Amino acid sequence: MDKGYEKERFEKLGIKASVAERFRSFCKKMSKSQSMTLLLMLDFFEDNSISPNETMGPNMQTLESKIKKRINAVIAIIKDIEKNHDKPTT
C-alpha cells in the first residue's frame, strides 16, 4: 500500500489501452504503484518547471553551459593553486 495514501479512495481515468499497457510496464520498471509513479512524474515536471509539450533542447543546453563554466572556473582555481602555492620545500 502507498504510504500516506491508505485512506484515499480510487478514481478512474480514461486512457487508451495501449497507453495503459505502456504505463503499467513503466511502473514495473520503477517498482512503484501506478498512483505513486504518476505522482512522481507530476512532481518532477512541477519541480523542474518543465512542460511535456516543450523540448528539452534549450533547457539542457543552458544547463550544460552553466556546468561547463563552473568546471572551467574550478580548473582555473586548481591551476592557480598549483602554480602559486608555496611548496613545503621552498
C-alpha positions in Angstrom: 0.0 0.0 0.0 1.1 3.5 -0.7 2.4 5.2 2.4 0.3 8.3 3.4 -2.5 7.4 0.9 -4.0 4.4 2.5 -7.3 6.0 3.3 -7.9 7.7 -0.1 -10.3 6.1 -2.5 -9.5 5.3 -6.1 -10.7 7.2 -9.1 -10.9 6.1 -12.7 -9.0 7.8 -15.6 -10.0 7.4 -19.2 -6.9 6.4 -21.2 -6.3 4.2 -24.2 -5.5 0.6 -23.7 -2.1 0.8 -25.4 -1.1 3.8 -23.2 -2.3 2.0 -20.1 -0.2 -1.1 -21.0 2.9 1.1 -21.6 2.3 2.9 -18.3 2.0 -0.3 -16.4 5.3 -1.6 -17.8 6.9 1.7 -16.8 5.5 1.3 -13.3 7.0 -2.2 -13.0 10.4 -0.8 -14.1 10.1 1.9 -11.4 9.0 -0.7 -8.8 6.2 1.6 -7.7 2.4 1.5 -7.8 0.7 3.3 -10.6 -0.5 6.1 -8.3 3.0 6.7 -6.9 4.6 6.6 -10.3 2.1 9.2 -11.6 2.6 11.3 -8.6 6.4 11.2 -9.0 6.1 12.2 -12.7 3.8 15.1 -11.8 6.2 16.3 -9.0 9.2 16.0 -11.4 7.5 18.2 -14.0 6.3 20.8 -11.5 9.6 20.9 -9.5 11.7 21.4 -12.6 9.3 23.8 -14.4 9.2 21.5 -17.4 6.3 21.2 -19.7 5.8 17.9 -21.6 5.0 19.9 -24.6 8.3 21.7 -24.9 11.6 20.1 -26.0 14.5 19.7 -23.5 17.0 21.1 -26.1 17.2 24.8 -24.9 16.9 23.9 -21.2 19.6 21.2 -21.4 21.9 23.4 -23.4 21.7 26.2 -20.9 22.2 23.8 -18.0 25.2 22.2 -19.8 26.8 25.6 -20.4 26.4 26.6 -16.8 28.0 23.4 -15.6 30.9 23.8 -18.1 31.5 27.4 -16.8 31.7 26.2 -13.2 34.0 23.3 -14.2 36.3 25.7 -16.0 36.3 28.0 -13.0 37.3 25.1 -10.7 40.0 24.1 -13.1 41.4 27.6 -13.2 41.5 27.8 -9.4 43.3 24.5 -9.2 45.9 25.6 -11.8 46.4 28.8 -9.9 46.9 26.9 -6.7 49.4 24.6 -8.4 51.3 27.5 -9.9 51.4 29.9 -7.0 51.2 27.7 -3.9 54.2 27.7 -1.7 55.7 24.3 -1.8 56.9 22.8 1.5 60.5 22.6 0.2 60.8 26.3 -0.6 
